[in-house]
């Protein structure tokens, strides 16, 4: 009985141990669920890699700048070598455009006379009076020249008339000589006839003497007529000489007047030149006195005063103060590498994160970014900065801001020039799987050929292929 009981006990023990081992190695029903979940995850992951979009981007960093060059922080410089006389502003003070901020005392020996401007004006008045006197003298000489020309116009014809009169007198004297000669011939014939008659006793002695007297008188008249003819010829010569003398005298007088007019004109021109020089000196003195006062070039805030000691000597071009003009024309200046420069273009959208402004940026999904601001590329430098980096200037995306799709940039009093900024230049949208594959192979981001300026080249290649096929 004892043996039978032991056998039964062993059999029962063996059956129990075998059942427990089977339970240990038996397959649980939860593994199937895990396999299904893994399959779903794998399918979902594959779908995400294929259909989930990813926004490619190029990162850059830089600072906030003022886009307008006339509204950027400016150095207020001394225009002349001078001594600092007084300041009218303090650090951080807000000033208006044209407001007096400092006054200088000139140290140039040429401009130390406080009455220099008044003295120069007195010299100018004296030279102006001298020029007016010369102008009056020139006018008087011009009137005198006109009168002399009128006198010459009357004197020369008068001399011509006298010459003609002398010629007429010569003609009259010649006629008289001819008449007297005829009378002499007649008296000579009468004298011969009287002598013949007297010798024959037909005429008396008295008749002969009267005939001789008439002959002598005729000879005398002939000599007188010849003398008168010579006098008339001399009168004609004198009239011709007088005619030349009148022309020469009037020409000499007009030449003297012309020389006097030229001298007066020279005086006028030289005086005018001296007046111009004085006007330049007056202008220089006026500007020099104006340069002693330093005015604000624009409305803004005085950042710092560089020269503050009273009586401190400054040179021309030395910086006296720095002013930051009031403006909201802000822009972001980013720097990108030469590898990324070919991928960007003017007009590309950009997401910006400003220093001091909390933000959460998802590079691939900019739509869910928080605390960033939108912008557009406005300028891309054509050359690098010497270190294979290129500058990109981003302006606010005014269109998106106007449509309410983006928030406006902070004002200049909150977003100060020089503040650090980080930016993501948005490129093309690709699938998530393609982006992971690109990152794994270290390939550059993709850009459409037309944005790289390659579409014309591709079209040209297609045209060449068609021509070759034909």
C-alpha positions as CSV (number, residue, x, y, z in Angstrom):
1,X,0.0,0.0,0.0
2,X,2.8,2.2,0.8
3,X,4.5,1.7,-2.6
4,X,1.2,2.3,-4.4
5,X,0.8,5.6,-2.5
6,X,4.3,6.7,-3.4
7,X,3.7,5.9,-7.1
8,X,0.5,7.9,-7.1
9,X,2.3,10.8,-5.4
10,X,5.1,10.9,-8.0
11,X,2.7,10.7,-10.9
12,X,0.7,13.6,-9.5
13,X,3.9,15.7,-9.0
14,X,5.1,15.0,-12.5
15,X,1.8,16.1,-14.0
16,X,1.8,19.4,-11.9
17,X,5.3,20.3,-12.9
18,X,4.6,19.7,-16.6
19,X,1.5,22.0,-16.6
20,X,3.4,24.8,-14.9
21,X,6.2,24.7,-17.6
22,X,3.7,24.8,-20.4
23,X,2.1,27.8,-18.8
24,X,5.5,29.6,-18.7
25,X,6.3,29.1,-22.4
26,X,2.7,29.7,-23.6
27,X,2.2,32.7,-26.0
28,X,0.2,35.6,-24.6
29,X,-2.6,37.3,-26.6
30,X,-1.1,40.9,-26.1
31,X,1.6,40.4,-28.7
32,X,-0.8,40.5,-31.5
33,X,-2.1,43.9,-30.4
34,X,1.5,45.2,-30.2
35,X,2.1,44.0,-33.7
36,X,-1.0,45.8,-35.0
37,X,0.0,49.0,-33.2
38,X,3.5,48.8,-34.7
39,X,2.1,48.3,-38.1
40,X,-0.2,51.3,-37.7
41,X,2.7,53.4,-36.4
42,X,4.9,52.3,-39.4
43,X,2.1,53.1,-41.9
44,X,1.5,56.5,-40.2
45,X,5.2,57.3,-40.1
46,X,5.5,56.4,-43.8
47,X,2.5,58.6,-44.6
48,X,4.0,61.4,-42.6
49,X,7.3,61.1,-44.4
50,X,5.4,61.2,-47.7
51,X,2.6,63.7,-47.1
52,X,3.7,66.0,-44.2
53,X,5.2,69.2,-45.7
54,X,8.4,70.7,-44.5
55,X,9.5,74.3,-45.1
56,X,13.1,74.4,-46.0
57,X,15.0,77.5,-44.7
58,X,18.4,79.2,-44.5
59,X,19.4,80.6,-41.2
60,X,21.3,83.8,-40.5
61,X,22.1,86.1,-37.7
62,X,22.7,89.9,-37.5
63,X,21.3,93.0,-36.0
64,X,18.6,95.7,-36.3
65,X,19.5,98.6,-38.5
66,X,17.8,101.8,-39.8
67,X,17.1,101.4,-43.5
68,X,17.2,105.1,-44.4
69,X,20.8,106.4,-44.4
70,X,19.7,109.9,-43.4
71,X,18.0,108.6,-40.3
72,X,20.8,106.4,-38.9
73,X,22.8,107.4,-35.8
74,X,25.0,110.4,-36.8
75,X,28.2,111.9,-35.4
76,X,27.9,115.6,-34.8
77,X,31.3,117.0,-35.7
78,X,33.1,120.3,-35.2
79,X,33.3,122.2,-38.5
80,X,36.2,124.4,-37.5
81,X,39.2,124.3,-35.2
82,X,37.8,126.0,-32.1
83,X,37.5,125.9,-28.3
84,X,34.4,124.5,-26.7
85,X,32.5,127.4,-25.1
86,X,29.3,125.8,-23.8
87,X,26.9,122.9,-24.1
88,X,23.1,123.3,-24.2
89,X,22.2,119.6,-24.0
90,X,22.9,116.6,-21.9
91,X,23.2,112.9,-22.5
92,X,19.9,111.3,-23.4
93,X,18.2,114.6,-24.0
94,X,15.6,114.8,-26.8
95,X,16.2,117.6,-29.3
96,X,14.5,119.0,-32.3
97,X,16.0,119.5,-35.7
98,X,18.0,122.7,-35.9
99,X,18.1,123.1,-32.1
100,X,21.3,124.7,-30.7
101,X,23.2,122.0,-28.8
102,X,26.7,123.6,-28.4
103,X,28.7,126.8,-29.0
104,X,32.3,127.1,-30.0
105,X,34.9,129.9,-29.8
106,X,37.0,130.3,-33.0
107,X,40.8,130.1,-32.5
108,X,41.8,131.0,-36.1
109,X,43.8,134.3,-36.2
110,X,42.0,135.3,-39.4
111,X,38.6,135.4,-37.7
112,X,39.5,136.8,-34.2
113,X,38.3,140.4,-34.9
114,X,34.7,140.7,-33.6
115,X,34.1,143.7,-35.9
116,X,35.5,141.9,-39.0
117,X,32.1,141.6,-40.7
118,X,31.3,145.3,-40.1
119,X,34.7,146.4,-41.5
120,X,34.3,144.3,-44.6
121,X,30.9,145.8,-45.2
122,X,32.5,149.3,-44.9
123,X,35.1,148.4,-47.5
124,X,32.4,147.0,-49.7
125,X,30.5,150.3,-49.5
126,X,33.6,152.3,-50.4
127,X,34.3,150.1,-53.4
128,X,30.7,150.3,-54.5
129,X,30.9,154.1,-54.4
130,X,34.1,153.9,-56.4
131,X,32.5,151.7,-59.0
132,X,29.5,154.0,-59.2
133,X,31.8,157.0,-59.8
134,X,33.6,155.2,-62.5
135,X,30.4,154.2,-64.1
136,X,29.2,157.8,-64.1
137,X,32.5,158.9,-65.6
138,X,32.1,156.3,-68.3
139,X,28.6,157.5,-69.1
140,X,29.9,161.1,-69.3
141,X,32.7,160.0,-71.7
142,X,30.2,158.1,-73.8
143,X,28.1,161.3,-74.1
144,X,31.2,163.3,-74.9
145,X,32.2,160.7,-77.6
146,X,28.7,160.9,-79.1
147,X,28.9,164.7,-79.2
148,X,32.4,164.6,-80.8
149,X,31.1,162.2,-83.4
150,X,28.3,164.7,-84.2
151,X,30.9,167.5,-84.3
152,X,33.0,165.5,-86.7
153,X,30.0,164.8,-88.8
154,X,29.5,168.6,-89.2
155,X,33.2,169.7,-89.4
156,X,34.3,167.4,-92.1
157,X,31.6,168.4,-94.6
158,X,32.3,172.1,-93.7
159,X,36.0,171.5,-94.6
160,X,34.9,169.8,-97.8
161,X,32.7,172.8,-98.7
162,X,35.7,175.2,-98.1
163,X,37.8,173.0,-100.4
164,X,35.1,173.2,-103.1
165,X,34.9,177.0,-102.6
166,X,38.6,177.3,-103.1
167,X,38.4,175.3,-106.3
168,X,35.7,177.6,-107.5
169,X,37.9,180.6,-106.7
170,X,40.6,179.1,-108.8
171,X,38.3,178.7,-111.7
172,X,37.2,182.3,-111.3
173,X,40.8,183.4,-111.1
174,X,41.7,181.4,-114.2
175,X,38.8,183.1,-116.1
176,X,40.0,186.5,-114.9
177,X,43.5,185.7,-116.1
178,X,42.2,184.7,-119.5
179,X,40.1,187.9,-119.8
180,X,43.0,190.0,-118.7
181,X,45.3,188.3,-121.2
182,X,42.8,189.1,-124.0
183,X,42.7,192.7,-122.8
184,X,46.5,192.8,-122.8
185,X,46.6,191.6,-126.4
186,X,44.0,194.3,-127.4
187,X,45.9,197.1,-125.6
188,X,49.2,195.9,-127.3
189,X,47.5,196.1,-130.8
190,X,46.0,199.5,-129.9
191,X,49.4,200.7,-128.8
192,X,51.1,199.6,-132.1
193,X,48.3,201.2,-134.1
194,X,48.7,204.5,-132.1
195,X,52.4,204.5,-132.7
196,X,52.0,204.0,-136.4
197,X,49.4,206.8,-136.5
198,X,51.5,209.1,-134.4
199,X,54.5,208.6,-136.6
200,X,52.3,209.5,-139.6
201,X,51.1,212.5,-137.7
202,X,47.5,211.2,-137.6
203,X,47.2,210.9,-133.9
204,X,48.5,213.2,-131.1
205,X,51.1,212.5,-128.6
206,X,48.5,212.4,-125.9
207,X,46.6,209.6,-127.6
208,X,49.8,207.7,-127.8
209,X,50.5,208.2,-124.1
210,X,47.0,207.0,-123.2
211,X,47.4,203.9,-125.4
212,X,50.7,203.2,-123.5
213,X,48.9,203.8,-120.2
214,X,46.2,201.3,-121.2
215,X,48.8,198.8,-122.2
216,X,50.7,199.2,-118.9
217,X,47.4,198.9,-117.0
218,X,46.5,195.7,-118.9
219,X,49.9,194.2,-118.0
220,X,49.4,195.2,-114.4
221,X,45.9,193.6,-114.4
222,X,47.5,190.5,-115.9
223,X,50.0,190.3,-113.1
224,X,47.3,190.9,-110.5
225,X,45.2,188.1,-112.1
226,X,48.1,185.7,-112.0
227,X,48.7,186.6,-108.4
228,X,45.1,186.1,-107.5
229,X,45.2,182.7,-109.3
230,X,48.2,181.6,-107.2
231,X,46.4,182.8,-104.0
232,X,43.3,180.7,-105.0
233,X,45.5,177.7,-105.5
234,X,47.1,178.2,-102.2
235,X,43.7,178.6,-100.6
236,X,42.6,175.3,-102.1
237,X,45.7,173.6,-100.7
238,X,45.0,175.1,-97.3
239,X,41.4,174.0,-97.5
240,X,42.5,170.4,-98.3
241,X,44.9,170.5,-95.4
242,X,42.3,171.9,-93.1
243,X,40.0,169.1,-94.2
244,X,42.6,166.5,-93.2
245,X,43.4,168.4,-90.0
246,X,39.7,168.4,-88.9
247,X,39.5,164.6,-89.5
248,X,42.8,164.0,-87.7
249,X,41.9,166.2,-84.8
250,X,38.5,164.7,-84.3
251,X,39.9,161.1,-84.6
252,X,42.6,162.0,-82.0
253,X,40.0,163.4,-79.7
254,X,37.7,160.4,-80.1
255,X,40.8,158.1,-79.5
256,X,41.5,160.0,-76.2
257,X,37.9,159.6,-75.1
258,X,37.9,155.9,-76.0
259,X,41.1,155.5,-74.0
260,X,39.5,157.3,-71.1
261,X,36.5,155.1,-71.4
262,X,38.7,152.0,-71.4
263,X,40.4,153.2,-68.3
264,X,37.0,153.8,-66.6
265,X,35.9,150.4,-67.7
266,X,39.1,148.9,-66.2
267,X,38.4,150.7,-63.0
268,X,34.9,149.4,-63.0
269,X,36.0,145.8,-63.6
270,X,38.8,145.9,-61.1
271,X,36.5,147.4,-58.5
272,X,33.9,144.8,-59.2
273,X,36.5,142.1,-58.8
274,X,37.5,143.5,-55.4
275,X,33.8,143.7,-54.4
276,X,33.4,140.1,-55.4
277,X,36.4,139.2,-53.3
278,X,34.9,141.1,-50.4
279,X,31.6,139.4,-50.8
280,X,33.4,136.0,-50.7
281,X,35.2,137.1,-47.5
282,X,31.9,138.4,-46.1
283,X,30.2,135.1,-46.9
284,X,33.1,133.1,-45.4
285,X,33.0,135.2,-42.2
286,X,29.2,134.8,-42.0
287,X,29.5,131.0,-42.5
288,X,32.4,130.9,-40.1
289,X,30.4,132.7,-37.4
290,X,27.5,130.3,-38.2
291,X,29.8,127.3,-37.8
292,X,30.7,128.4,-34.3
293,X,27.2,127.2,-33.3
294,X,26.4,123.5,-33.5
295,X,22.9,122.5,-34.3
296,X,21.1,119.2,-34.2
297,X,21.0,117.8,-37.8
298,X,17.8,115.9,-37.1
299,X,15.1,115.4,-34.4
300,X,16.2,112.6,-32.0
301,X,18.0,111.8,-28.8
302,X,21.5,112.7,-27.8
303,X,23.3,109.4,-27.2
304,X,26.5,110.7,-25.7
305,X,28.6,113.8,-25.5
306,X,32.2,113.1,-26.6
307,X,33.8,116.4,-25.5
308,X,32.5,117.8,-22.3
309,X,35.2,120.0,-20.8
310,X,34.6,123.7,-21.0
311,X,37.5,125.4,-22.9
312,X,38.6,122.1,-24.5
313,X,40.2,122.6,-27.9
314,X,38.8,120.6,-30.8
315,X,39.9,120.2,-34.4
316,X,37.8,120.3,-37.5
317,X,36.1,117.0,-38.0
318,X,36.4,115.9,-34.3
319,X,33.2,114.2,-33.0
320,X,31.4,116.3,-30.4
321,X,28.3,114.2,-29.8
322,X,26.3,111.3,-31.2
323,X,22.6,111.6,-32.0
324,X,20.1,108.9,-32.8
325,X,17.3,110.3,-35.0
326,X,13.6,109.4,-34.3
327,X,12.5,107.0,-36.9
328,X,10.5,103.8,-37.4
329,X,12.2,102.8,-40.7
330,X,13.7,99.7,-39.2
331,X,15.2,96.7,-41.0
332,X,17.0,93.5,-40.1
333,X,20.5,92.9,-41.4
334,X,21.4,89.2,-41.6
335,X,24.6,87.5,-42.6
336,X,24.5,84.2,-44.5
337,X,27.3,82.0,-45.8
338,X,28.4,81.7,-49.4
339,X,26.8,78.3,-49.6
340,X,23.4,79.7,-48.8
341,X,23.7,82.9,-50.8
342,X,22.7,81.3,-54.2
343,X,19.5,79.9,-52.7
344,X,18.0,83.2,-51.6
345,X,16.4,85.9,-53.7
346,X,14.8,89.3,-53.2
347,X,11.2,89.0,-52.1
348,X,11.7,85.7,-50.2
349,X,9.7,85.5,-46.9
350,X,11.7,85.6,-43.6
351,X,10.8,84.8,-40.0
352,X,12.7,86.9,-37.5
353,X,13.4,86.5,-33.8
354,X,14.5,89.6,-32.0
355,X,16.7,89.6,-28.9
356,X,14.6,90.2,-25.7
357,X,11.4,88.9,-27.3
358,X,10.5,85.4,-26.3
359,X,9.8,83.2,-29.3
360,X,9.3,79.5,-30.2
361,X,10.3,78.8,-33.8
362,X,9.7,75.7,-35.8
363,X,11.9,76.0,-38.8
364,X,9.9,73.5,-40.9
365,X,6.5,74.7,-39.8
366,X,6.6,78.5,-39.6
367,X,2.8,78.7,-39.3
368,X,2.9,77.4,-35.8
369,X,5.9,79.6,-34.7
370,X,5.2,81.9,-31.7
371,X,6.8,85.2,-31.0
372,X,8.5,85.6,-34.4
373,X,7.9,88.4,-36.9
374,X,7.5,88.3,-40.7
375,X,9.7,90.1,-43.3
376,X,10.7,90.1,-46.9
377,X,14.2,90.2,-48.4
378,X,14.8,93.7,-49.8
379,X,18.5,93.7,-50.6
380,X,21.2,91.1,-51.2
381,X,24.8,92.3,-51.4
382,X,26.5,91.6,-54.7
383,X,29.9,91.0,-53.1
384,X,30.9,89.3,-49.9
385,X,32.3,91.1,-46.8
386,X,35.8,89.6,-47.3
387,X,35.0,86.5,-45.2
388,X,32.8,84.7,-47.7
389,X,29.7,86.0,-46.1
390,X,26.9,88.0,-47.7
391,X,24.6,90.6,-46.1
392,X,20.9,90.4,-46.5
393,X,18.5,93.2,-45.6
394,X,15.0,92.3,-44.5
395,X,12.1,94.8,-44.4
396,X,8.8,94.2,-42.6
397,X,6.2,92.2,-44.7
398,X,3.8,95.2,-45.0
399,X,1.4,93.2,-47.2
400,X,1.0,90.4,-44.6
401,X,0.7,93.0,-41.8
402,X,-2.0,95.0,-43.7
403,X,-4.0,91.8,-44.3
404,X,-3.7,90.8,-40.6
405,X,-1.7,87.6,-41.3
406,X,1.2,88.9,-39.4
407,X,2.0,91.2,-36.5
408,X,3.7,94.5,-37.0
409,X,7.3,94.9,-35.8
410,X,7.8,96.6,-32.4
411,X,8.4,100.3,-32.4
412,X,11.9,101.8,-32.4
413,X,11.8,102.7,-28.7
414,X,11.4,98.9,-28.0
415,X,13.4,97.5,-30.9
416,X,16.5,99.5,-30.8
417,X,19.1,99.7,-33.6
418,X,21.9,97.3,-33.0
419,X,19.8,94.7,-31.2
420,X,20.6,91.1,-32.1
421,X,18.3,89.3,-34.5
422,X,18.1,85.7,-35.8
423,X,16.3,84.9,-39.0
424,X,15.1,82.0,-41.1
425,X,14.8,82.6,-44.8
426,X,12.0,80.4,-46.1
427,X,12.7,78.4,-49.2
428,X,10.6,75.7,-51.0
429,X,8.2,73.3,-49.3
430,X,9.1,69.6,-49.6
431,X,8.0,66.4,-47.9
432,X,9.3,65.5,-44.5
433,X,10.8,62.3,-45.9
434,X,12.7,64.2,-48.6
435,X,14.0,66.6,-46.0
436,X,15.3,63.8,-43.8
437,X,16.9,62.1,-46.8
438,X,18.5,65.4,-47.8
439,X,19.8,66.0,-44.3
440,X,21.1,62.5,-44.1
441,X,23.1,62.9,-47.4
442,X,24.1,66.5,-46.5
443,X,22.6,67.8,-49.7
444,X,21.7,71.6,-50.1
445,X,18.1,72.8,-50.0
446,X,16.2,72.6,-53.3
447,X,15.3,75.8,-55.2
448,X,13.2,76.0,-58.4
449,X,15.4,76.5,-61.5
450,X,13.5,79.7,-62.5
451,X,14.5,81.3,-59.2
452,X,18.1,80.6,-60.0
453,X,17.8,82.1,-63.4
454,X,18.2,78.7,-65.1
455,X,14.9,78.6,-67.0
456,X,16.3,80.6,-69.8
457,X,19.3,78.3,-70.1
458,X,17.0,75.3,-70.0
459,X,14.8,76.7,-72.7
460,X,17.9,77.6,-74.8
461,X,19.2,74.0,-74.5
462,X,15.8,72.6,-75.6
463,X,15.8,74.9,-78.6
464,X,19.3,73.8,-79.5
465,X,18.3,70.1,-79.2
466,X,15.2,70.7,-81.5
467,X,17.4,72.4,-84.1
468,X,19.9,69.6,-84.0
469,X,17.1,67.0,-84.4
470,X,15.7,68.8,-87.4
